[in-house]
Amino acid sequence: MPPARRSLVEITLASGRAGRTIGDETNRIDLADLAVHTNLAEPREASRGRAVLLRTRTQLPTVLALLALDGIARRVLLGLPDLKAEHLAGVIQEAGVDDVLVPPSLLRRDEPAPADRSVETEWILFTSGTTGLPKMVAHTLASLTGPLDDGLAVVPGSVWSTFYDVRRYGGLQILLRALLGGGSMVLSGADEGVGDFLARAGREGVTHISGTPSHWRRALMSGAAHRMAPKYVRLSGEIADQAILDNLKAAYPGAEVAHAFASTEAGVAFDVRDGLAGFPVSYVGPSNAHLTAKGVELRVKDGTLRIRSTRTASRYLGDCPALGDGEGFVDTGDMVERRGERYYFLGRREGVINVGGQKVHPEEVEAILNRHPAVRLSLVWPRKSPITGAIVAADVVLRDPAADFAAVRQQLLDACRASLPAHKVPASLRAVASLPVAESGKLLRPHA
């Protein structure tokens, strides 16, 4: 007989020491209180077996509602703060939502936590990068927590944090590491500046923290990176080029710097901790014992990375294609190229710039620009051309806004010409004060 299902709150309470907390910039809650209280006003029996959409502006109410509803509700949707109002009706219809909840941020001492948590709750996450009705992906607590056993040396008293919103896959992974691993969790604030968040992370003793490369570049640009001293720094969600890996190691010499590959659909595939961009060729194929022991197998087909994993979501909701091919491999859409004994990420398949029939991956050019010591951040994008259809344009954010950009510009073009074929060299290159970043923490990329 299979073991009885354990809910998120039960596993959390069984996982560690006294004094563990979860909090944001205004509230901090002792996780032990969750044993006897809930943050939901009405009795949870009203949600038993129902589909619930959580709608909150900040993260803490969503976390507490997840703890209250897992094992009670049939389906819980983690509503994103940027979910457009015009998409709400479509989401409710496709997901069969019974209730839309706006839970309070604090525990209610007069509301006992439910005892019977035998329902197998589906966790519904929204994918990123869509301009229409967002895709919804169905996970279970088992598929979400499977990636957590990755050999990280997490000591008692660890304090986790992330630039991600925990309602997205990348942030949820960090939240679950804290809750199930016996640590505390520091949530970022909805209106909190990067410098303020880093200072608070330092005050609260954050030891393990994650974000996209764009998050980390903004952190290094803020001048406040030194206000915390983590032991573990993780990057995911975008390509981690060598420049950002080296810069983070210089900023946090006592920390292990790792970059991970994951997607909302395929789950966490692997992380790389050798300080180098890309990943070893040995990761690909069924012979890698390190990955196969965790139920993960990688394949490269038609230049894209494919993942087969026990961590994969069960399906899309609504009128969407099936997850995975006939063999169970999920096409991530991320292009890779083998150079020697290492694979390097080139960029998203749909993000290619077509210059007169020749392909340019923006991230490949950005990696060259970001190596220059005067550049903190860059964005390569397609500019329309009546002759070639598109040309390569690039914007850079300088470390020192007062630097002589004319000289830097020439050096950047020389570096590109030395490393790239002519059609990949930016035809337009300008300095900008900042670059747009989406709610997901990824650079917003314009299209031609």
Secondary structure by P-SEA (a helix, b strand, c coil): cccccccaaaaaaacccccccccccccccccccccccccccccccccccbbbbbbccccaaaaaaaaaccccccbbbbccccccccaaaaaaaaaccccccccccccccccccccccccbbbbbbbbccccccbbbbbbcccccccccccccccccbbbbbcccccccaaaaaaaaaaaaacbbbbbbbccccaaaaaaaaaaacccbbbbcaaaaaaaaaacccccccccbbbbccccccaaaaaaaaaaccccbbbbbbbccccccccccccccccccccccccccaaaaaacbbbbbcccbbbbbcccccccccccccccccccccccccbbbbbcccccccccccccccccccccccaaaaaaaaaaccccccbbbbbbbbccccbbbbbbbbbcccccaaaaaaaaaaaaaaacccccccccccccccbbbbccccccccccc
